[in-house]
Every structure is written in C-alpha cells, then in structure tokens.
Amino acid sequence: MNPIGQNSSAVVIDQGLPAAALEGVRSRRVVAVCFDLLFVLVLVAIAFTVLAVLGIVTFGLTWMLIPFLFPVIAFFYNGLTVSGWRRATPGMKLMDLEVSLTDGRPVPFINAAAHAVLFYLSWTILTPFSLLICLFTQNKRCLHDMLADIIVTRRRA
C-alpha cells in the first residue's frame, strides 16, 4: 500500500502510466473490435435461428424480437465480459488488452455496458470522427472511454 491507501499497482490517470501499458493500444483495439464483432455476429446467428424456429411454434410472435437481437446481445456481451474476472472481451483478450476504471479497479457491469452503448452512439450518431479523440489524449482514451470512466491498457504479465 502506498501512503494514500491505494494499491500501488492501480492505474491512476493523474500519475501517468508506464509507456509499456499503452504501447500499441489503439491498433490492438481496432483488431479486438473486429474479433468481437465476429463473436457477437455468431451469437446473433444462433439466437436468430432459435427465434426463427420458435416463431413457427408461436405463430410469428417471437419474430418481433429479431430486430433487437444485435443491440441486446452486444450490450450484454460487452457488459458481462468486461466486468468479468478477465476484465476484457474475448477480442481484447486475444489482443492482450484489459479494461479497468481510471483508478485501477475492475469495471462494474453498468460502466462496461454503458461503454458499449456509448461506443455504438459515437460510431453512429456522433460519427466515427469522435473516435479520433484518442489521437490527442494522453492515455489514448476515446470519448466513450472518458464518459464511461474506463481505460484500456496492455494486459500485465
């Protein structure tokens, strides 16, 4: 413990991070998002198949859920994986990344899920240019990272 009562391995924005913690984070995040998109699409395809079959039994009632599949699955995918013990989505884990709150603590579900929603909004409504903010921030954080109070770093060995 350090004098202010925090764990010394915690990531604290004001104190800065070692260069290795942020090395290659932007490019790794882009690849991680592509992997995660594939994983979510597989989950959506499975859920779509189940709902299509159930639609026959329920005379088409469950087909009304189909438009909501992708956003709901992506919301819970990000929320549950980032707030889980691995602190990363499967795509992030493949790219050697982890997510934590700006004070180094694990991310609660609500922050992780909000992060997914904010990413979606920044990509669709605010335009992809809102993602370029990470080129100008000290810790390579995007706008949706700042709003969700998280930071993405390289996984510690």
Secondary structure, 3 states (H helix, E strand, C coil): CCCCCCCCCCCCCCCCCCHHHHCCHHHHHHHHHHHHHHHHHHHHHHHHHHHHHHHHHCCCHHHHHHHHHHHHHHHHHHHHHHCCCCCCCHHHHHCCEEEEECCCCCCCHHHHHHHHHHHHHHHHCCCHHHHHHHHCCCCCCCHHHHHHCEEEEECCC
